[in-house]
Amino acid sequence: MVPRIITGDNHSDARGTVRFNNSFDATAVKRIYLIENNENTFVRRWQGHRIEQRWFSVLHGSFKIELIAIDNWEHPSIDLKSLSFIVNAETLDILHIPQGYVSSIQALKAGAKLLVMADYLLGEIQDEYRFDIDYFK
């Protein structure tokens, strides 16, 4: 499975705006949390999961999210290719990150907020992997 954007949309009229994502099936979601960086120059880089999957949705602003599929969790190749996505709050798009990826997350606007949804409860499994910020070239 590869990462993909689940496209949302919005509707505006005299009453205001509704953002929605009618294509997202949240059945697998067991936990949610919110990421808001102090500065948009800060990059949360390379953390991921062998088993868990995640869904990212921007509630305010926009984020650049890079993903790398890991070939060996104990000693990954340093030259793995990354996929890059820009996700913004305008249409409630959701980026699905299947199991087996690490991510790099950077807010592109001050005050940006990223909603993260996961398919395992906190502590349910031990599946967190972190690599140095400059590990991948």
C-alpha positions in Angstrom: 0.0 0.0 0.0 1.3 3.5 -0.8 0.5 6.8 0.8 -2.4 8.7 -0.8 -4.5 11.8 -0.3 -8.1 11.2 0.5 -9.7 14.3 -1.1 -12.1 16.4 0.8 -13.9 19.6 -0.2 -15.7 22.6 1.1 -18.9 24.5 0.6 -19.5 28.2 1.3 -22.7 30.2 1.3 -24.2 33.1 3.2 -24.1 31.1 6.4 -20.4 30.3 6.3 -18.2 27.4 5.2 -18.4 23.7 5.7 -15.2 21.6 5.2 -15.9 17.9 4.7 -14.3 14.6 3.7 -17.1 12.2 2.7 -14.6 9.6 1.3 -12.7 9.0 4.5 -13.7 5.8 6.4 -12.7 6.3 10.0 -13.5 2.8 11.1 -9.9 1.8 11.9 -9.1 5.0 14.0 -8.6 4.3 17.7 -6.8 7.5 18.8 -6.3 11.1 17.7 -3.9 13.9 18.7 -3.0 17.3 17.5 0.5 18.6 16.5 1.3 22.3 16.6 4.9 23.4 16.2 6.2 26.4 18.1 8.0 27.6 14.9 7.4 26.8 11.2 11.2 26.5 10.7 11.2 23.4 13.0 10.9 20.0 11.3 9.8 16.9 13.1 11.9 14.4 11.2 12.1 10.9 10.8 9.7 9.0 13.0 7.5 6.2 11.9 5.9 2.8 12.4 6.4 -0.7 11.1 2.8 -1.8 12.0 0.7 1.3 12.7 -0.8 3.4 10.1 -1.7 7.1 10.4 -4.0 9.7 8.8 -3.0 13.3 8.8 -5.5 16.2 8.3 -4.6 19.9 8.6 -7.1 21.9 10.7 -5.4 25.2 10.3 -2.7 26.4 7.8 -0.6 24.0 5.8 2.1 21.4 6.3 4.8 19.8 4.1 4.9 16.1 4.9 7.7 13.8 3.5 7.4 10.1 3.7 10.0 7.3 3.3 9.2 3.6 3.0 11.7 1.8 5.2 13.5 -1.2 3.7 15.1 -2.5 6.9 13.9 -1.2 10.3 17.2 -2.0 12.1 19.5 -0.5 9.5 17.6 1.4 6.7 19.4 2.4 3.6 20.4 6.1 3.8 19.5 6.8 0.2 15.8 5.8 0.2 13.6 8.1 -1.9 11.0 10.3 -0.2 7.5 11.2 -1.3 6.5 14.8 -0.6 3.0 16.1 0.1 1.6 19.6 0.8 -1.6 19.3 2.8 -3.7 22.4 3.8 -6.8 23.1 5.7 -9.0 24.5 2.9 -10.6 21.2 1.9 -10.1 18.8 4.8 -7.9 16.5 2.6 -6.6 13.5 4.6 -3.1 12.0 3.9 -3.2 8.3 4.6 0.2 6.9 5.7 0.2 3.1 5.6 2.4 1.0 7.9 6.1 0.9 7.0 6.8 4.6 6.6 8.7 7.3 8.5 7.6 10.9 8.2 9.0 14.4 8.3 6.5 17.1 9.2 7.0 20.8 8.8 4.4 23.6 9.3 4.4 26.0 6.4 2.4 28.7 8.2 2.6 30.0 11.8 -0.1 28.5 14.0 -0.7 25.5 11.7 -2.4 22.6 13.3 -2.1 18.9 12.2 -4.7 16.4 13.4 -3.2 12.9 13.6 -5.3 9.7 13.7 -3.8 6.3 14.5 -5.1 2.7 14.3 -3.7 1.6 17.7 -4.2 2.9 21.2 -1.2 4.5 23.0 0.8 1.6 24.5 -1.2 -1.1 22.7 2.0 -2.1 20.8 5.6 -1.1 20.8 6.0 0.3 17.3 7.8 3.6 17.3 11.0 4.1 15.3 13.1 7.3 15.3 16.1 8.1 13.1 18.5 11.1 13.3 17.3 14.2 11.5 20.0 13.9 8.9 20.0 10.1 8.6 18.5 10.0 5.1 20.3 11.8 2.3 
